[in-house]
Amino acid sequence: MDDTLHTFRSNALQWLEGDERMFDKLSALFLKNVPQQMAVLSAAVAANDLQGAELQAHALKGAAGMIGALEMRNHAAALETAAMAGETELLQQHFKALADYVAQVTEALSRT
């Protein structure tokens, strides 16, 4: 198993009380929903729609937490904070970091 996926699974299973089937279900939901969420976030960031970016970043933060992708959750939280503060330059930077990490998470989960 990929080290990254092992880390996600280990993190998530701590709060899922070892329920592997639930992790698999949450991973499938992540793979189904996150691409659309990222597309909406990308549009919001491109349009400097701070409220839209904040809402999508918050949703992605939750999705990341559900599968134990703590670094992704941190990137989404930083983007959410930048949006709340109206920091459009930081918003762009955090979006890039989040998008790169989402790609890594998606690739790791897709290999299962």
Order of alpha helices (4+ residues) and beta strands (2+ residues): alpha-alpha-alpha-alpha-alpha
